[in-house]
Amino acid sequence: MTLTWTTKPFADLSLAELYALLQLRSEVFVVEQTCAFQDIDGQDQAATHLLGHTPAGELAAYARLFGPGISYPEASIGRVVVSPRLRRYGLGRELLRQALDQCTALFGAQPIQIGAQLYLQDFYESFGFRQQGPGYLEDGIPHIHMVRP
């Protein structure tokens, strides 16, 4: 499946795009993962939003991209999510490739830090991320900090 990728600062998101990305994040991070947490955390305004749409216009994949000094001292990627209905097409790998490319385009070649759910450690390691420090619980879900040099 081929997606159309766009990146936008918060101020350039349409109401429909904002609604779709918040709906997708809620569907996965709140409902699917049964995790009551404050998804709307005040950081969306500082993020560049990476959106992957299907040919039919459905939001299939999404991530937030941050410059250094916002979430971590390094640039960072967060809220990495693929629609549950479209997970069997390898879109998670394409989403992360796009996110890494866009981070380089936006912030230059530099380390990138993420807070990854522990079960995805092997996935992120396949892109060059390495665990940094001990694991921790975030909203009841095991996480680890990872950095890609």
C-alpha angles and dihedrals in degrees: 000000000000119000130198109232126208134171122205138171114239094259091058096052114109118229089251092052092048091049092049095049093046090047092051093047091049092047092055109026099037108025105026095039091039091228121146104205140136101268092169092068105161093258099095090085091059095046134091105226120222113203128185115196129191119233086262090057098253117144102244103166137017143175139170118233122202133190120231117292098029106086097357136359086263128056110277146199123214146166090038105183142160123195110261090229091059104040098109094070100072092253093142090066092046091048092053092046089052092046092051092047092049093048089055092047093048103036105018128245106319142123118295123208127200138179100227131191105248095237089062095055094109091048093054092042088058086065094050100267117141129197115259117195132340126321121263140189118251115184089340094305121113111245138174133200112241131186130198108204 
